């Protein structure tokens, strides 16, 4: 198989670094371009990236010169976007119009009617929107997005419960600091504290979930008819979002039936390099899952669940910058390649 040339837009930030770490030795993709803001352009990557991804920065990547975020300067067929939302709205469209496939982690295009909002294990059929997108916009390329990090963790577990007839979901999150970026939360604000409001986070969880679990009718996605209520909080954890969920279902399953549904969830995507052996891992210990113990399960791509109780109530936890961000986009791109879209 010929490897596909890929680039990273916004390569110096937290999520951009996770992209780089996942792509360096990827069996299908060849990392050929690192692009970032003007203040980094022309400098060595190792001099401008405050590296904190799980794996050590390979020396050959560190020596790469950072490129401008410009379709004419990036030598790739596929780009992964970790750009800020305001910039992504303009730049991602420019790349798609120039013929690039854009796998985006930004929120900018998630809720557009003609743009797939994807979790490969949940809604692969939504890739049918790409034909609508290209016809509507006249692009030679396309944009595929992944959801907000907290939404990914929650919806991955909800997908396993769809057979019971989802009716309503309430969720309270305890979100890691890395979700706010390297300089996103001042130390004096978070030490000895919990921040009880994260701008736009609750709205993302409440709206993105309906699109993800919705039905593609050949032209658009019809939102799922469930209600979602979210309360989102920032806590002093480096990586790994923890969520407490209360789920009401038509069939009123028992905790054991829910446990078995989680344990048996398998989307049959094991031919994708980034797909973990188990998408959902059931933790039977009373005090699990925990970020420090469980965030790197499945290479950071598995979601852990535990404390499944009558109600139905349970805890879900996943790595926010891997499964919830960079890894989600990489998995989307792998699915595109599997389906012959790349």
Secondary structure as GFF3:
##gff-version 3
##sequence-region A 1 342
A	DSSP	beta_strand	4	9	.	.	.	ID=ss1
A	DSSP	alpha_helix	14	23	.	.	.	ID=ss2
A	DSSP	beta_strand	29	36	.	.	.	ID=ss3
A	DSSP	alpha_helix	45	48	.	.	.	ID=ss4
A	DSSP	alpha_helix	59	62	.	.	.	ID=ss5
A	DSSP	beta_strand	67	68	.	.	.	ID=ss6
A	DSSP	beta_strand	78	81	.	.	.	ID=ss7
A	DSSP	alpha_helix	85	97	.	.	.	ID=ss8
A	DSSP	beta_strand	101	104	.	.	.	ID=ss9
A	DSSP	beta_strand	116	118	.	.	.	ID=ss10
A	DSSP	alpha_helix	120	123	.	.	.	ID=ss11
A	DSSP	three_ten_helix	124	128	.	.	.	ID=ss12
A	DSSP	alpha_helix	129	137	.	.	.	ID=ss13
A	DSSP	beta_strand	142	146	.	.	.	ID=ss14
A	DSSP	alpha_helix	149	159	.	.	.	ID=ss15
A	DSSP	three_ten_helix	162	164	.	.	.	ID=ss16
A	DSSP	beta_strand	166	175	.	.	.	ID=ss17
A	DSSP	three_ten_helix	177	180	.	.	.	ID=ss18
A	DSSP	alpha_helix	187	190	.	.	.	ID=ss19
A	DSSP	alpha_helix	201	212	.	.	.	ID=ss20
A	DSSP	beta_strand	215	216	.	.	.	ID=ss21
A	DSSP	beta_strand	221	222	.	.	.	ID=ss22
A	DSSP	beta_strand	227	234	.	.	.	ID=ss23
A	DSSP	beta_strand	241	249	.	.	.	ID=ss24
A	DSSP	alpha_helix	255	264	.	.	.	ID=ss25
A	DSSP	beta_strand	280	283	.	.	.	ID=ss26
A	DSSP	alpha_helix	291	294	.	.	.	ID=ss27
A	DSSP	three_ten_helix	297	300	.	.	.	ID=ss28
A	DSSP	beta_strand	303	309	.	.	.	ID=ss29
A	DSSP	beta_strand	313	318	.	.	.	ID=ss30
A	DSSP	pi_helix	322	326	.	.	.	ID=ss31
A	DSSP	alpha_helix	327	338	.	.	.	ID=ss32
###
